[in-house]
Amino acid sequence: MEAGWCPGDPENCTTDRHGSALVAWQLLVDWARKDEEGKSHDRGLLDYCLRDSATLAEAQVDQTLSLVDRCPATWDLLIGGWVRDPLIERLESRRKTFVTTARAASLTTPSLATA
């Protein structure tokens, strides 16, 4: 699903397919914590978002929906235990480079006090 997200800012993207991939991811992550009414209410939306995002083949969408229908209480375990946040991971992966660059720039920029 992450592959279908906007390469820029997924939360503010206006491309429908990117938005559908993000919504499908969020629905899947929260699925185990939904009550039965919430699951039945969101099942159609999940189906639509999985198909609209075009990130999975038709057979994969069917398999994912089958798993959601059969094993909703263990979904977090099926996707790897504690749910990770790919947006934060992206930020963290770039943070070290940003900090290093900012520190290097501050060492080479004359201080206002000495100017």
Secondary structure, 3 states (H helix, E strand, C coil): CHHHCCCCCHHHCCCHHHHHHHHHHHHHHHHHHCCHHHHHHHHHHHHHHHHHHCCCCHHHHHHHHHHHHHCHHHHHHHCCCCCCCHHHHHHHHHHHHHHHHHHHHHHHCCCCCCC
